[in-house]
Amino acid sequence: MGEIHDRMPVFLESEVWDEYLSLEKVDDAAKADMVQLLTVESDRVAGTITSYDVDRKVNNTRTADPTDPTLIEPLE
């Protein structure tokens, strides 16, 4: 897999969703705790993610049928 960039989605297990999505304002200590949580969770989940090449037709949203299951089949 390529390098992870700063706009990548956050990968979290469901047990931490509520904490991540909390609307409460946080102080600097809570911000540091959240960064630590995200780092630990992302590292843990990243090890379970796999990737594979798919057909280039997924790049054309004008003509690709989003219900076509072949869009996500691995290329051989």
C-alpha positions in Angstrom: 0.0 0.0 0.0 1.1 3.5 -0.7 1.9 6.2 1.8 -0.9 7.4 4.0 -1.6 11.1 3.6 -3.2 13.7 5.9 -6.6 13.5 4.2 -7.0 9.8 4.7 -10.1 8.6 6.5 -9.8 7.7 10.2 -10.1 3.9 10.7 -11.7 3.2 14.0 -13.3 0.2 15.7 -16.9 0.8 16.6 -16.2 0.9 20.4 -14.5 4.3 20.0 -16.9 5.9 17.6 -18.9 7.7 20.4 -15.7 9.2 21.9 -14.5 10.3 18.5 -17.8 11.8 17.5 -18.5 13.5 20.8 -19.7 17.1 20.5 -18.1 18.2 23.7 -15.4 20.9 23.6 -12.1 19.6 24.7 -9.1 21.2 26.4 -5.5 20.7 25.4 -5.1 17.6 27.5 -8.2 16.0 26.0 -6.9 17.0 22.5 -3.6 15.1 23.3 -5.6 12.1 24.5 -7.7 12.1 21.3 -4.5 12.2 19.2 -3.2 9.3 21.2 -6.5 7.4 20.7 -6.5 8.0 17.0 -2.8 7.0 16.7 -3.3 3.7 18.6 -6.6 2.9 16.8 -5.3 3.7 13.4 -2.2 1.7 13.8 -4.2 -1.3 15.1 -6.8 -1.1 12.3 -4.3 -0.3 9.5 -2.7 -3.7 10.0 -5.9 -5.3 9.0 -6.4 -3.4 5.7 -5.5 -4.9 2.4 -5.6 -3.5 -1.1 -5.8 -4.8 -4.6 -6.0 -3.4 -8.1 -9.4 -3.1 -9.7 -10.6 -2.3 -13.2 -10.0 1.3 -14.3 -13.7 1.7 -15.1 -14.2 2.6 -11.5 -12.6 6.0 -12.3 -15.4 7.1 -14.6 -18.4 8.0 -12.5 -20.3 9.1 -15.5 -20.4 5.7 -17.1 -19.8 3.3 -14.3 -22.8 1.5 -12.9 -22.5 1.8 -9.0 -24.5 -1.4 -8.6 -22.0 -3.4 -10.8 -20.3 -5.9 -8.5 -17.4 -6.3 -10.9 -16.2 -2.8 -10.0 -14.7 -4.1 -6.8 -13.4 -7.5 -8.0 -9.7 -7.9 -8.0 -7.9 -7.9 -11.3 -6.0 -11.0 -12.1 
